[in-house]
Amino acid sequence: MPAYSEQEIIAGCRQKSRAIQEYLYRTYYSQFLKVCSRYAKDMQDAEQLLNDGFLKVFTQIDNFKNTGSFEGWMRRIVVNTCLDYLRSTSLKEEMAMHVRAIPAEESDLSVTNVGLDNIEFKELVLMIQTLPAMTRTVFNLFVFDGFNHKEIGAQLDISEGTSHWHLHQARNLLQKKILKSDKNNNITYEARRI
């Protein structure tokens, strides 16, 4: 496929050129699939969210005013598509969680660099996908998409305190999973050495 400049891509998408749209889709497919996979419960949902996001990019291309980053504009659409999905009525029950007191032993967890070094990105994404929906969403918005707790609260219709709690909960759950994964990897490695 020939390489197109950003302006050629924008103009081609505005003219509904299938070749340009396909080029744009293929260029950003894996990058935006990673974004969607962090919000989705599985890869099938992530791919559907990605396709929905690109459909919105193609139908709303006239709204891009050539100010700021085109990639950033598309990314925002993809993230908002994921948030719309999570706000859907079918997930409302899953997302509703009651904030509980965090036991002291949960706050004492720490992750060693060795544990993080042994985890591949795919494994980390799978761990993130196992988090409860609201906790996963808050974690993604804060850690990967740069939202602050006030913005997260506004996006998800929760308080800033609840956003803080979900982030703390996500970190604790991921720390446990990382430590467990590191322990399992060390056992497997030791078993192979014998």
Contacts in CASP RR format, 6 or more apart in sequence:
PFRMAT RR
TARGET T0000
AUTHOR 0000-0000-0000
METHOD contacts of the structure
MODEL  1
MPAYSEQEIIAGCRQKSRAIQEYLYRTYYSQFLKVCSRYAKDMQDAEQLL
NDGFLKVFTQIDNFKNTGSFEGWMRRIVVNTCLDYLRSTSLKEEMAMHVR
AIPAEESDLSVTNVGLDNIEFKELVLMIQTLPAMTRTVFNLFVFDGFNHK
EIGAQLDISEGTSHWHLHQARNLLQKKILKSDKNNNITYEARRI
1 23 0 8 1.000
1 26 0 8 1.000
2 23 0 8 1.000
4 20 0 8 1.000
4 23 0 8 1.000
6 70 0 8 1.000
8 20 0 8 1.000
9 20 0 8 1.000
9 23 0 8 1.000
9 24 0 8 1.000
9 70 0 8 1.000
10 61 0 8 1.000
10 64 0 8 1.000
10 66 0 8 1.000
10 70 0 8 1.000
12 20 0 8 1.000
12 21 0 8 1.000
13 20 0 8 1.000
13 21 0 8 1.000
13 24 0 8 1.000
13 57 0 8 1.000
13 58 0 8 1.000
13 61 0 8 1.000
14 61 0 8 1.000
14 62 0 8 1.000
16 58 0 8 1.000
21 58 0 8 1.000
24 54 0 8 1.000
24 57 0 8 1.000
25 54 0 8 1.000
28 71 0 8 1.000
28 74 0 8 1.000
29 50 0 8 1.000
32 50 0 8 1.000
32 53 0 8 1.000
32 54 0 8 1.000
32 74 0 8 1.000
32 75 0 8 1.000
32 78 0 8 1.000
33 46 0 8 1.000
33 47 0 8 1.000
33 50 0 8 1.000
34 121 0 8 1.000
34 125 0 8 1.000
35 75 0 8 1.000
35 78 0 8 1.000
35 79 0 8 1.000
35 82 0 8 1.000
35 144 0 8 1.000
35 145 0 8 1.000
36 45 0 8 1.000
36 46 0 8 1.000
36 47 0 8 1.000
36 49 0 8 1.000
36 50 0 8 1.000
36 78 0 8 1.000
36 81 0 8 1.000
36 82 0 8 1.000
37 43 0 8 1.000
37 46 0 8 1.000
37 125 0 8 1.000
37 129 0 8 1.000
38 125 0 8 1.000
38 128 0 8 1.000
38 129 0 8 1.000
38 136 0 8 1.000
38 140 0 8 1.000
38 144 0 8 1.000
39 46 0 8 1.000
39 49 0 8 1.000
39 79 0 8 1.000
39 82 0 8 1.000
39 83 0 8 1.000
39 85 0 8 1.000
39 86 0 8 1.000
39 136 0 8 1.000
39 137 0 8 1.000
39 140 0 8 1.000
40 46 0 8 1.000
40 48 0 8 1.000
40 49 0 8 1.000
40 82 0 8 1.000
40 85 0 8 1.000
40 129 0 8 1.000
41 129 0 8 1.000
41 133 0 8 1.000
42 129 0 8 1.000
45 85 0 8 1.000
49 78 0 8 1.000
49 81 0 8 1.000
49 82 0 8 1.000
49 85 0 8 1.000
50 78 0 8 1.000
52 81 0 8 1.000
52 85 0 8 1.000
53 77 0 8 1.000
53 78 0 8 1.000
53 81 0 8 1.000
54 78 0 8 1.000
56 77 0 8 1.000
56 81 0 8 1.000
57 74 0 8 1.000
57 77 0 8 1.000
57 78 0 8 1.000
60 77 0 8 1.000
64 70 0 8 1.000
64 73 0 8 1.000
79 141 0 8 1.000
79 145 0 8 1.000
83 137 0 8 1.000
83 155 0 8 1.000
83 156 0 8 1.000
85 91 0 8 1.000
86 95 0 8 1.000
86 133 0 8 1.000
86 134 0 8 1.000
86 137 0 8 1.000
86 156 0 8 1.000
87 156 0 8 1.000
91 133 0 8 1.000
94 132 0 8 1.000
94 133 0 8 1.000
95 132 0 8 1.000
95 133 0 8 1.000
95 134 0 8 1.000
95 137 0 8 1.000
96 134 0 8 1.000
97 132 0 8 1.000
97 134 0 8 1.000
97 135 0 8 1.000
97 166 0 8 1.000
99 162 0 8 1.000
99 165 0 8 1.000
102 165 0 8 1.000
102 168 0 8 1.000
102 169 0 8 1.000
102 172 0 8 1.000
106 172 0 8 1.000
107 168 0 8 1.000
107 172 0 8 1.000
109 172 0 8 1.000
109 175 0 8 1.000
109 176 0 8 1.000
109 179 0 8 1.000
110 175 0 8 1.000
111 175 0 8 1.000
111 178 0 8 1.000
111 179 0 8 1.000
112 182 0 8 1.000
114 182 0 8 1.000
115 178 0 8 1.000
115 179 0 8 1.000
115 181 0 8 1.000
115 182 0 8 1.000
116 178 0 8 1.000
118 181 0 8 1.000
118 182 0 8 1.000
118 185 0 8 1.000
119 127 0 8 1.000
119 178 0 8 1.000
119 181 0 8 1.000
119 182 0 8 1.000
123 181 0 8 1.000
127 174 0 8 1.000
127 177 0 8 1.000
127 178 0 8 1.000
127 181 0 8 1.000
128 136 0 8 1.000
128 139 0 8 1.000
128 140 0 8 1.000
128 174 0 8 1.000
129 136 0 8 1.000
130 177 0 8 1.000
131 139 0 8 1.000
131 170 0 8 1.000
131 173 0 8 1.000
131 174 0 8 1.000
132 169 0 8 1.000
134 156 0 8 1.000
134 158 0 8 1.000
134 166 0 8 1.000
135 166 0 8 1.000
135 169 0 8 1.000
135 170 0 8 1.000
135 173 0 8 1.000
136 170 0 8 1.000
137 156 0 8 1.000
137 166 0 8 1.000
138 152 0 8 1.000
138 156 0 8 1.000
138 163 0 8 1.000
138 166 0 8 1.000
138 167 0 8 1.000
138 170 0 8 1.000
139 166 0 8 1.000
139 167 0 8 1.000
139 170 0 8 1.000
139 171 0 8 1.000
139 174 0 8 1.000
141 147 0 8 1.000
141 151 0 8 1.000
141 152 0 8 1.000
141 155 0 8 1.000
141 156 0 8 1.000
142 148 0 8 1.000
142 149 0 8 1.000
142 152 0 8 1.000
142 163 0 8 1.000
142 167 0 8 1.000
143 167 0 8 1.000
147 155 0 8 1.000
149 160 0 8 1.000
149 161 0 8 1.000
149 163 0 8 1.000
149 164 0 8 1.000
149 167 0 8 1.000
150 160 0 8 1.000
152 158 0 8 1.000
152 160 0 8 1.000
152 163 0 8 1.000
153 159 0 8 1.000
153 160 0 8 1.000
153 162 0 8 1.000
153 163 0 8 1.000
156 163 0 8 1.000
158 166 0 8 1.000
END
